[in-house]
Amino acid sequence: MRWSWSSRVWWMSVVLATVVVAPGCGDDDVMDVGDAGRADAGRADAGRDASTPVDAQVEDDAQVDDDAQVDDDAQVMEDGGMADGCVPLECDVDACGTVDDGCGGTVECGGCEAPDTCVENVCSCTPVTQEVACGTRECGTAPNGCGGPDYTCGSCESGESCNTTTGACECVPVTQEIACGTRECGTASNGCGGEHTCGTCGSGETCNTTTGACDCVPVTQEVACGTRECGTASNGCGGSYTCGSCESGETCNETTGVCGCVPVTQEVACGTRECGTASNGCGGSYTCGACESGESCNTTTGVCECVPVTQEVACAGRTCGTASNGCGTDYTCGTCPTGESCSATFQCALPTVGWCKLQWPPTATYVEGGSVTVYGHVYVEGLTSRTSGTDVDPRVLAAVGYGPADTQPSTTGWAWTSASANTGWDGGTSNNDEYQGSLAAPAGTWDYAYRFSTDGGATWVYCDRDDAGSTDGYELDEAGELTVTASVAAPTITSVSHAALAHGARITITGTALGTATDVSIDGVMQMIESTSDTSLVIRVVDATAVGTGGALTVTTPTGSDSETVTVVHLVINELDSDTTSSPEVNEFVEITTGLPSAIDLTGYYLVLVNGSTDTTYGPSFALGTTDSAGYLLAGNGALAPDITFANEFLQNGADAVAIVQSAGLVAAGTAAASLPLLIDAVAYDTADPDDSGLLTPLLGTAPRAVQINESENTTPAADAIQRCGGARLDGRSFPVIAAPTPRAANSCAFTQAELQTRFETQCASCHGSNGGFAVGTDFTAATIGVASTQLPAMSRITAGDHLQSYLWHKLNGTHVTVGGSGVRMPSGGAAWNATDLYRLAHYIDSL
């Protein structure tokens, strides 16, 4: 609780009056503020109860408090004063301001803590009035400023609520649900000056702002009827409009709204017609029926009539007899020559075979894979007797066949081969004709015979070898006897001419029983056979053959096969540097690769250099040895520690060429390019020189392969080398990159991500920094790979694996407009990327 001022003074008086400090403790005497200046200020009442008035007299039996301590030598005055004079007062805890210390001086008691103020040297709080506390507030409460009860500042009317922060009465809006009620559209007041949206109407409806209901909006008659000239049309809201009426004789088509003619019925239109069509009277027609097969409709009468087929149609396929015209009359289709008769199939047929015989040889023996010519004789009345030679008639069919021993030739186990008339035979009599056919059977023992037919093969007459031939039937013991012995042994391979089989190389295989080879393959890929003999085979290695060691070269003959393990290489020129930065030039080189990362023996292959001035070889040719473990073989100046060394400045700058050939020995200097041994690979090159057809044609053929490579393409031939990035041999298009030399290392076929990052930061950041079309940043790929381009959203800036579907490549290549893009070629204002850079970018994208 808070004390009044009189209470505070009393309390201070009591406290000061009851405090006596023992002199032995070194404390000053303390005077009661209430006794200051009084005549009895020095009374000896130090031991009185604190509730005793200051001027009260102590009873004779008053006892001093047990705990009061008095020094032995202290002198107590009779009236209670201390022997050493006045003791100054100290500040009470609630005192403030400047206070008289009771000894003629003052003491500073400090200020008050808010909200108290100093009033007559005592801290106390004075509350503000209700008017001041509430101020402009019209509701709620306000504090009195001294921690006492708050004042009530007013109350709000019904429908309002008090804003306890501002003390203002505010309107309370109703909710949307209450405001809108059953309204389905428009707005409704929230009761406080605002509105709620109660919904929207569907297509074709409008909101009735009075009722809040969605009402259908009918279309106008003009819109509803449109082009209709009759009938009715809906107004879209359940009603309809009349769009017009038709003239007499017309009727309204309710579907189309068009006035038209009224057709007669099909029954009326057709009448007695049984076929054809009839008018409906309004420009249309009805189908009145169809005629049966073989009949035709008389379009005038509407009657079905029989239509005779022509003689050509009726007699088709017949050479004799008659044929009906389909309407009760027959045609005569022809008559047969003398000696022939008309068969049941209306064909003029020869008489049947009267006699036939297996003429020669009665027995035959040969080695499997061979054959024997067998002759047969036949007699047909009226045909074979016309001349003493063979009277050829294609209607006589002949065949020679073989089958299991002691079986009838009419069984299914026999195989037959057509025989032909022997036009060179003259038997001296006019009875019989002779036929000949080739008989080839697998190893084994067989019967063989002849057969003849004159009815197209419908029936056959079989012939054995006795003189009676077929007249006494086919007798098993009179069959021809055939013995086919097994062929020679299976092939064997004893050697292969080269340790490495280069694509395009001519390879000789030696061995036995090779003459009947049917195919030569390497790991299942068929090779080109150029020549064969019993002891050797010459093949050309096709480029489709897989590169690798341990491949199986297989020779196959009818009697078996044999295999040999071989190594296949893709032997090509990989890199060439003819113009270098040093003087004299000491870093010229030609790099050769095999496609295998291992040491490969290239004995039998040679490197030759061709001078474009004469189109002949210059200097010696160089025999290729063994590649290093990475598959490279380097020919060059000594400074490069090459496998093949030639003098400094020996490699000419162009237009010239280098080639790899397959040869039996060194190629002489001065050999014409067109006379070189078998070419394995070649490259024609220059340093900004015209194309030399004398090099291109003999080495690379014609376009598009005949491409001469310019080492000066980037205008820095001394700093660049020609590099292979394509796989094809003998194709100038395989060298698309002109870049810094990389002897005994991989070529610069594709940009690395780091190289491209540097390139874009250098050339593109000015336009494509963090605020450009795409952010170059520290990783340009994040804003390009799979990200749609701005100018052509259908195409990504970079489409992984396909540079032709990458807009960035087209922008740098200058083909962006042709694919549907826009703008200028990049880099804008800078030098266009050269062919090498574009290829390397394409290779990078395609490898993603």
DAHUCOR-V842288 format. One record per residue. N is the residue number from 1. RES is the residue in one letter. PSI is psi in radians with two decimals (none if undefined). Layout:
BEGIN
N_RES_PSI / N_RES_PSI
END
This chain:
BEGIN
1_M_2.79 / 2_R_2.37 / 3_W_2.65 / 4_S_2.94 / 5_W_-0.75 / 6_S_-0.66 / 7_S_-0.70 / 8_R_-0.76 / 9_V_-0.77 / 10_W_-0.76 / 11_W_-0.74 / 12_M_-0.69 / 13_S_-0.80 / 14_V_-0.82 / 15_V_-0.82 / 16_L_-0.61 / 17_A_-0.45 / 18_T_-0.05 / 19_V_2.01 / 20_V_2.17 / 21_V_2.23 / 22_A_2.31 / 23_P_-0.52 / 24_G_-0.31 / 25_C_-0.10 / 26_G_0.16 / 27_D_2.63 / 28_D_2.76 / 29_D_2.61 / 30_V_2.32 / 31_M_2.60 / 32_D_2.20 / 33_V_-0.65 / 34_G_-0.38 / 35_D_0.03 / 36_A_2.20 / 37_G_-0.12 / 38_R_2.72 / 39_A_-0.47 / 40_D_0.43 / 41_A_-0.40 / 42_G_0.38 / 43_R_2.64 / 44_A_1.19 / 45_D_0.45 / 46_A_-0.48 / 47_G_0.18 / 48_R_2.77 / 49_D_2.49 / 50_A_-0.37 / 51_S_-0.07 / 52_T_2.35 / 53_P_2.69 / 54_V_-0.73 / 55_D_0.24 / 56_A_2.60 / 57_Q_2.41 / 58_V_2.32 / 59_E_2.72 / 60_D_-0.59 / 61_D_0.20 / 62_A_2.32 / 63_Q_2.43 / 64_V_2.43 / 65_D_2.45 / 66_D_-0.59 / 67_D_0.05 / 68_A_2.26 / 69_Q_2.31 / 70_V_2.21 / 71_D_2.62 / 72_D_-0.65 / 73_D_0.15 / 74_A_2.41 / 75_Q_2.14 / 76_V_2.20 / 77_M_2.79 / 78_E_-0.61 / 79_D_0.26 / 80_G_-0.11 / 81_G_2.76 / 82_M_2.65 / 83_A_-0.44 / 84_D_0.23 / 85_G_-2.70 / 86_C_2.41 / 87_V_2.05 / 88_P_2.55 / 89_L_2.65 / 90_E_2.84 / 91_C_2.34 / 92_D_2.78 / 93_V_-0.49 / 94_D_0.05 / 95_A_2.70 / 96_C_2.86 / 97_G_-2.76 / 98_T_2.18 / 99_V_2.45 / 100_D_2.26 / 101_D_0.04 / 102_G_-0.04 / 103_C_0.45 / 104_G_0.00 / 105_G_-2.94 / 106_T_2.84 / 107_V_2.41 / 108_E_2.07 / 109_C_0.15 / 110_G_-3.03 / 111_G_-2.98 / 112_C_2.65 / 113_E_2.44 / 114_A_2.50 / 115_P_0.19 / 116_D_2.67 / 117_T_2.83 / 118_C_2.02 / 119_V_2.00 / 120_E_0.83 / 121_N_0.31 / 122_V_2.36 / 123_C_2.15 / 124_S_2.80 / 125_C_2.40 / 126_T_1.92 / 127_P_2.58 / 128_V_2.84 / 129_T_2.85 / 130_Q_-0.67 / 131_E_-0.76 / 132_V_-0.77 / 133_A_-0.78 / 134_C_-0.61 / 135_G_-2.13 / 136_T_0.02 / 137_R_2.39 / 138_E_0.00 / 139_C_2.95 / 140_G_-2.77 / 141_T_2.88 / 142_A_2.44 / 143_P_2.71 / 144_N_-0.07 / 145_G_-0.13 / 146_C_0.35 / 147_G_0.07 / 148_G_-2.99 / 149_P_2.51 / 150_D_2.71 / 151_Y_2.54 / 152_T_2.15 / 153_C_-0.04 / 154_G_3.12 / 155_S_2.74 / 156_C_2.75 / 157_E_2.94 / 158_S_2.38 / 159_G_-0.05 / 160_E_2.81 / 161_S_2.69 / 162_C_2.28 / 163_N_1.80 / 164_T_-0.32 / 165_T_-0.85 / 166_T_-0.30 / 167_G_0.32 / 168_A_2.55 / 169_C_2.18 / 170_E_2.66 / 171_C_2.48 / 172_V_1.89 / 173_P_2.57 / 174_V_2.78 / 175_T_2.85 / 176_Q_-0.71 / 177_E_-0.76 / 178_I_-0.76 / 179_A_-0.80 / 180_C_-0.62 / 181_G_-2.12 / 182_T_0.06 / 183_R_2.40 / 184_E_-0.01 / 185_C_3.05 / 186_G_-2.70 / 187_T_2.89 / 188_A_2.49 / 189_S_2.51 / 190_N_0.09 / 191_G_-0.08 / 192_C_0.47 / 193_G_-0.14 / 194_G_-3.11 / 195_E_2.67 / 196_H_2.50 / 197_T_2.19 / 198_C_0.02 / 199_G_3.02 / 200_T_2.71 / 201_C_2.73 / 202_G_3.04 / 203_S_2.36 / 204_G_0.04 / 205_E_2.78 / 206_T_2.70 / 207_C_2.24 / 208_N_1.79 / 209_T_-0.32 / 210_T_-0.83 / 211_T_-0.29 / 212_G_0.33 / 213_A_2.56 / 214_C_2.06 / 215_D_2.52 / 216_C_2.46 / 217_V_1.88 / 218_P_2.49 / 219_V_2.81 / 220_T_2.85 / 221_Q_-0.66 / 222_E_-0.77 / 223_V_-0.77 / 224_A_-0.78 / 225_C_-0.62 / 226_G_-2.13 / 227_T_0.05 / 228_R_2.41 / 229_E_-0.03 / 230_C_3.01 / 231_G_-2.83 / 232_T_2.86 / 233_A_2.45 / 234_S_2.50 / 235_N_0.07 / 236_G_-0.08 / 237_C_0.50 / 238_G_-0.18 / 239_G_-3.08 / 240_S_2.82 / 241_Y_2.64 / 242_T_2.14 / 243_C_-0.04 / 244_G_3.11 / 245_S_2.72 / 246_C_2.77 / 247_E_2.97 / 248_S_2.39 / 249_G_-0.12 / 250_E_2.78 / 251_T_2.71 / 252_C_2.25 / 253_N_1.85 / 254_E_-0.41 / 255_T_-0.84 / 256_T_-0.32 / 257_G_0.43 / 258_V_2.39 / 259_C_2.27 / 260_G_3.05 / 261_C_2.62 / 262_V_1.85 / 263_P_2.68 / 264_V_2.87 / 265_T_2.84 / 266_Q_-0.70 / 267_E_-0.76 / 268_V_-0.76 / 269_A_-0.78 / 270_C_-0.65 / 271_G_-2.13 / 272_T_0.06 / 273_R_2.43 / 274_E_-0.06 / 275_C_3.05 / 276_G_-2.74 / 277_T_2.86 / 278_A_2.51 / 279_S_2.54 / 280_N_0.07 / 281_G_-0.05 / 282_C_0.48 / 283_G_-0.15 / 284_G_-3.07 / 285_S_2.82 / 286_Y_2.59 / 287_T_2.16 / 288_C_-0.03 / 289_G_3.03 / 290_A_2.61 / 291_C_2.73 / 292_E_2.92 / 293_S_2.35 / 294_G_-0.07 / 295_E_2.78 / 296_S_2.56 / 297_C_2.25 / 298_N_1.84 / 299_T_-0.34 / 300_T_-0.83 / 301_T_-0.34 / 302_G_0.42 / 303_V_2.44 / 304_C_2.24 / 305_E_2.61 / 306_C_2.41 / 307_V_1.96 / 308_P_2.48 / 309_V_2.80 / 310_T_2.86 / 311_Q_-0.66 / 312_E_-0.74 / 313_V_-0.78 / 314_A_-0.68 / 315_C_0.07 / 316_A_2.26 / 317_G_-0.04 / 318_R_2.44 / 319_T_-0.08 / 320_C_3.01 / 321_G_-2.86 / 322_T_2.91 / 323_A_2.44 / 324_S_2.53 / 325_N_0.04 / 326_G_-0.12 / 327_C_0.52 / 328_G_0.01 / 329_T_2.55 / 330_D_2.62 / 331_Y_2.62 / 332_T_2.18 / 333_C_-0.08 / 334_G_2.93 / 335_T_2.69 / 336_C_2.66 / 337_P_2.87 / 338_T_2.36 / 339_G_-0.19 / 340_E_2.74 / 341_S_2.80 / 342_C_2.16 / 343_S_3.06 / 344_A_-0.31 / 345_T_0.26 / 346_F_0.67 / 347_Q_2.43 / 348_C_2.05 / 349_A_2.53 / 350_L_2.81 / 351_P_2.72 / 352_T_2.86 / 353_V_2.13 / 354_G_-0.52 / 355_W_2.54 / 356_C_2.79 / 357_K_2.49 / 358_L_1.89 / 359_Q_-0.90 / 360_W_2.57 / 361_P_2.73 / 362_P_-0.50 / 363_T_2.77 / 364_A_2.54 / 365_T_2.34 / 366_Y_2.97 / 367_V_2.49 / 368_E_2.35 / 369_G_-0.28 / 370_G_-2.89 / 371_S_2.99 / 372_V_2.47 / 373_T_2.24 / 374_V_2.42 / 375_Y_2.58 / 376_G_2.63 / 377_H_2.64 / 378_V_2.60 / 379_Y_2.20 / 380_V_2.14 / 381_E_2.32 / 382_G_-0.11 / 383_L_-1.05 / 384_T_-0.24 / 385_S_0.14 / 386_R_-0.69 / 387_T_3.01 / 388_S_-0.25 / 389_G_-2.85 / 390_T_2.12 / 391_D_1.70 / 392_V_2.25 / 393_D_2.12 / 394_P_-0.22 / 395_R_-0.16 / 396_V_2.04 / 397_L_2.38 / 398_A_2.58 / 399_A_2.56 / 400_V_2.43 / 401_G_2.89 / 402_Y_2.74 / 403_G_3.11 / 404_P_2.49 / 405_A_2.48 / 406_D_0.62 / 407_T_2.67 / 408_Q_2.42 / 409_P_-0.21 / 410_S_-0.10 / 411_T_2.92 / 412_T_-0.18 / 413_G_-0.03 / 414_W_2.57 / 415_A_2.35 / 416_W_2.51 / 417_T_2.31 / 418_S_2.45 / 419_A_2.71 / 420_S_2.79 / 421_A_2.34 / 422_N_1.61 / 423_T_-0.27 / 424_G_0.02 / 425_W_2.41 / 426_D_1.87 / 427_G_-0.09 / 428_G_-0.25 / 429_T_2.90 / 430_S_0.38 / 431_N_-0.96 / 432_N_2.79 / 433_D_2.74 / 434_E_2.46 / 435_Y_2.69 / 436_Q_2.55 / 437_G_2.72 / 438_S_2.31 / 439_L_2.07 / 440_A_2.06 / 441_A_2.74 / 442_P_3.02 / 443_A_2.39 / 444_G_-3.09 / 445_T_2.23 / 446_W_2.77 / 447_D_2.62 / 448_Y_2.74 / 449_A_3.03 / 450_Y_2.79 / 451_R_2.61 / 452_F_2.67 / 453_S_2.47 / 454_T_0.14 / 455_D_0.66 / 456_G_0.33 / 457_G_0.11 / 458_A_-0.69 / 459_T_2.61 / 460_W_2.58 / 461_V_2.17 / 462_Y_2.48 / 463_C_2.23 / 464_D_-2.93 / 465_R_-0.09 / 466_D_2.89 / 467_D_-0.55 / 468_A_-0.36 / 469_G_-2.22 / 470_S_-0.16 / 471_T_-0.43 / 472_D_0.38 / 473_G_2.95 / 474_Y_2.09 / 475_E_2.21 / 476_L_-0.65 / 477_D_-0.04 / 478_E_0.24 / 479_A_2.70 / 480_G_2.57 / 481_E_2.13 / 482_L_2.28 / 483_T_2.12 / 484_V_2.02 / 485_T_2.71 / 486_A_2.63 / 487_S_-3.07 / 488_V_3.01 / 489_A_2.86 / 490_A_2.72 / 491_P_2.73 / 492_T_2.51 / 493_I_2.18 / 494_T_-0.48 / 495_S_2.78 / 496_V_2.36 / 497_S_-0.48 / 498_H_2.52 / 499_A_-0.60 / 500_A_2.20 / 501_L_1.75 / 502_A_2.55 / 503_H_2.24 / 504_G_-0.14 / 505_A_2.69 / 506_R_2.03 / 507_I_2.36 / 508_T_2.22 / 509_I_2.20 / 510_T_2.67 / 511_G_-2.64 / 512_T_2.71 / 513_A_0.71 / 514_L_-0.20 / 515_G_-0.43 / 516_T_0.38 / 517_A_2.28 / 518_T_-0.49 / 519_D_2.74 / 520_V_2.26 / 521_S_2.73 / 522_I_1.98 / 523_D_0.72 / 524_G_-0.12 / 525_V_2.13 / 526_M_2.37 / 527_Q_2.86 / 528_M_2.09 / 529_I_2.14 / 530_E_-0.64 / 531_S_2.71 / 532_T_2.65 / 533_S_3.08 / 534_D_-0.43 / 535_T_-0.07 / 536_S_2.67 / 537_L_2.42 / 538_V_2.19 / 539_I_2.80 / 540_R_2.28 / 541_V_2.10 / 542_V_2.61 / 543_D_-0.30 / 544_A_-0.15 / 545_T_2.32 / 546_A_2.39 / 547_V_2.40 / 548_G_2.96 / 549_T_2.71 / 550_G_0.32 / 551_G_2.70 / 552_A_1.95 / 553_L_2.11 / 554_T_2.23 / 555_V_2.22 / 556_T_2.31 / 557_T_3.01 / 558_P_-0.36 / 559_T_0.05 / 560_G_-2.87 / 561_S_2.86 / 562_D_2.63 / 563_S_2.71 / 564_E_2.44 / 565_T_2.26 / 566_V_2.89 / 567_T_2.21 / 568_V_2.31 / 569_V_2.71 / 570_H_1.52 / 571_L_1.92 / 572_V_2.81 / 573_I_2.15 / 574_N_-0.58 / 575_E_2.61 / 576_L_2.32 / 577_D_1.80 / 578_S_-0.33 / 579_D_1.97 / 580_T_3.02 / 581_T_-0.34 / 582_S_2.82 / 583_S_2.01 / 584_P_2.82 / 585_E_2.04 / 586_V_0.03 / 587_N_0.44 / 588_E_2.53 / 589_F_2.78 / 590_V_2.15 / 591_E_2.30 / 592_I_2.45 / 593_T_2.83 / 594_T_-0.16 / 595_G_0.01 / 596_L_2.25 / 597_P_1.04 / 598_S_2.87 / 599_A_2.17 / 600_I_2.32 / 601_D_2.05 / 602_L_0.53 / 603_T_2.37 / 604_G_-0.07 / 605_Y_2.57 / 606_Y_2.60 / 607_L_2.22 / 608_V_2.59 / 609_L_2.34 / 610_V_2.25 / 611_N_2.15 / 612_G_-0.32 / 613_S_-0.65 / 614_T_-0.16 / 615_D_0.63 / 616_T_2.86 / 617_T_2.58 / 618_Y_2.53 / 619_G_-3.05 / 620_P_2.76 / 621_S_2.85 / 622_F_2.15 / 623_A_2.30 / 624_L_2.39 / 625_G_-2.24 / 626_T_2.35 / 627_T_2.91 / 628_D_3.13 / 629_S_-0.29 / 630_A_-0.03 / 631_G_0.21 / 632_Y_2.56 / 633_L_2.16 / 634_L_2.22 / 635_A_2.18 / 636_G_-2.91 / 637_N_2.74 / 638_G_-0.47 / 639_A_-0.37 / 640_L_0.05 / 641_A_1.01 / 642_P_2.94 / 643_D_-0.55 / 644_I_2.19 / 645_T_2.30 / 646_F_2.87 / 647_A_2.75 / 648_N_2.52 / 649_E_0.36 / 650_F_-0.62 / 651_L_2.04 / 652_Q_2.69 / 653_N_-0.28 / 654_G_2.88 / 655_A_2.12 / 656_D_-3.04 / 657_A_2.76 / 658_V_2.61 / 659_A_2.69 / 660_I_2.23 / 661_V_2.77 / 662_Q_2.19 / 663_S_2.75 / 664_A_-0.21 / 665_G_-3.02 / 666_L_2.55 / 667_V_2.21 / 668_A_2.54 / 669_A_2.55 / 670_G_0.07 / 671_T_2.29 / 672_A_2.56 / 673_A_-0.61 / 674_A_-0.18 / 675_S_0.18 / 676_L_2.68 / 677_P_-3.04 / 678_L_2.11 / 679_L_2.30 / 680_I_-0.75 / 681_D_2.78 / 682_A_2.73 / 683_V_2.27 / 684_A_2.36 / 685_Y_2.94 / 686_D_3.04 / 687_T_1.39 / 688_A_0.67 / 689_D_2.75 / 690_P_2.72 / 691_D_2.50 / 692_D_1.79 / 693_S_-0.44 / 694_G_-0.33 / 695_L_-0.81 / 696_L_-0.83 / 697_T_-0.90 / 698_P_-0.47 / 699_L_-0.69 / 700_L_-0.08 / 701_G_-2.42 / 702_T_3.06 / 703_A_2.58 / 704_P_0.03 / 705_R_-0.51 / 706_A_1.41 / 707_V_2.19 / 708_Q_2.26 / 709_I_2.27 / 710_N_1.94 / 711_E_-0.28 / 712_S_0.24 / 713_E_-0.65 / 714_N_0.21 / 715_T_0.17 / 716_T_1.11 / 717_P_-0.55 / 718_A_-0.43 / 719_A_-0.14 / 720_D_2.88 / 721_A_2.78 / 722_I_2.19 / 723_Q_2.36 / 724_R_2.33 / 725_C_-0.17 / 726_G_2.83 / 727_G_-0.40 / 728_A_2.38 / 729_R_2.76 / 730_L_0.78 / 731_D_1.97 / 732_G_-0.36 / 733_R_-0.17 / 734_S_-0.01 / 735_F_1.24 / 736_P_-0.13 / 737_V_2.25 / 738_I_1.92 / 739_A_3.10 / 740_A_2.44 / 741_P_2.55 / 742_T_1.05 / 743_P_2.38 / 744_R_0.52 / 745_A_2.87 / 746_A_2.56 / 747_N_2.84 / 748_S_1.01 / 749_C_-0.54 / 750_A_2.50 / 751_F_2.56 / 752_T_2.84 / 753_Q_-0.65 / 754_A_-0.72 / 755_E_-0.76 / 756_L_-0.66 / 757_Q_-0.81 / 758_T_-0.75 / 759_R_-0.78 / 760_F_-0.64 / 761_E_-0.60 / 762_T_-0.78 / 763_Q_-0.36 / 764_C_-0.29 / 765_A_-0.51 / 766_S_-0.57 / 767_C_-0.53 / 768_H_0.88 / 769_G_-2.68 / 770_S_-0.33 / 771_N_0.17 / 772_G_-2.93 / 773_G_-0.64 / 774_F_2.61 / 775_A_2.10 / 776_V_-0.87 / 777_G_-2.61 / 778_T_-0.09 / 779_D_1.59 / 780_F_-0.42 / 781_T_-0.48 / 782_A_-0.47 / 783_A_0.17 / 784_T_-0.79 / 785_I_2.01 / 786_G_0.15 / 787_V_2.19 / 788_A_2.39 / 789_S_2.68 / 790_T_-0.75 / 791_Q_-0.45 / 792_L_1.36 / 793_P_-0.43 / 794_A_-0.24 / 795_M_2.29 / 796_S_2.69 / 797_R_-0.79 / 798_I_2.14 / 799_T_1.93 / 800_A_2.22 / 801_G_-0.04 / 802_D_1.68 / 803_H_-0.46 / 804_L_-0.24 / 805_Q_0.40 / 806_S_1.99 / 807_Y_-0.56 / 808_L_-0.73 / 809_W_-0.74 / 810_H_-0.65 / 811_K_-0.65 / 812_L_-0.49 / 813_N_-0.27 / 814_G_0.24 / 815_T_0.30 / 816_H_-0.58 / 817_V_-0.65 / 818_T_-0.38 / 819_V_0.09 / 820_G_0.12 / 821_G_-2.88 / 822_S_-3.11 / 823_G_-2.93 / 824_V_2.87 / 825_R_2.45 / 826_M_2.67 / 827_P_2.32 / 828_S_2.14 / 829_G_-0.09 / 830_G_3.06 / 831_A_2.37 / 832_A_2.59 / 833_W_2.44 / 834_N_3.06 / 835_A_-0.67 / 836_T_-0.83 / 837_D_-0.70 / 838_L_-0.70 / 839_Y_-0.78 / 840_R_-0.63 / 841_L_-0.77 / 842_A_-0.74 / 843_H_-0.67 / 844_Y_-0.82 / 845_I_-0.75 / 846_D_-0.38 / 847_S_-0.09 / 848_L_none
END
